Amino acid sequence: QKDREFVYFNCLNYINDKEDLKENFIKCFQKADGTFFHIDNADYLDSTPKSILLDFLEKGFLSIDGKNICYNTTIILSTKGNISDDYKGKIPIIITLPDFSEWSMQDRFMLIKDFITKEAQKSGKEIVVGSEIIIALLLCHYNNNIQQLKNEIIQACAIAYVKNQYSNQNQISLFLSDFSNHIRSGFLEYESQKASISNVIKLNKKYVFKADGYTVNENSNKLSLIHTDAADE
C-alpha cells in the first residue's frame, strides 16, 4: 500500500467548467489509488463524474474509455447539506457534524482559538483580537458551518496582513471591519448568551494569539498567561 496523504478534490472549484471537472476528477481518482480520495462538496458533482463514482462504489472499478480499471481507493465524501439518496446504501459510514451553534461555548472558543493560532503560525506574527470580535464569532450562525467560520478568520487575517505588510511590528490586529458584515449578526444573541460567554472568555480584553497559544491583555501594562499548548497541526 502506498504511504502518502489523501487526495483532495473540491467540486466547487469546477462548478462552471464541467469538462475540467470530469478530466480532473478522473486524474485525482487515479492518483488516489492506494490511499484516500476526499471529494468535498460532492453534492456539486456533475452527472458524468457522479456516475463514475457511483459505479466505483457499487462495482469497485472505474470504467474509462471502455476499460474497467480496479483501484484500491477509500472514498470520503463531504457535503454542505444532507447526502444525496444516490449514495445511501453505498457509503458504509455516514457522519453528520452538528451545527456550530450546537457546540458548547467552550468548544466553540477552542475551535476559534485553533483557527487563529494556525494563522499566527503561518504568518510568524502575533494576532491581537478584541473580546468583542470573539463574541461575534462565537454567536454568529454560519450557513456553511465550520468551514465558513474558518474562511471568515482566514479572510480577516489576510486583510490584516495586507494592511500591515510594510510594518516591522511583530503583531497585527484584527478589527470587525476585516470580517464580513455577517459576523455582526452574532451580537444579536449576546444578551441571551452573556452568562455562557463570561464563563469562557474575559470581556473587554484583548486576546493575543501566538504560535504556541494565547495570552489575555489584563490591562495596558500586563499580560496574563492563559494557554500555552501548541495548536494541533
Disulfide bonds with the S-S distance in Angstrom:
none
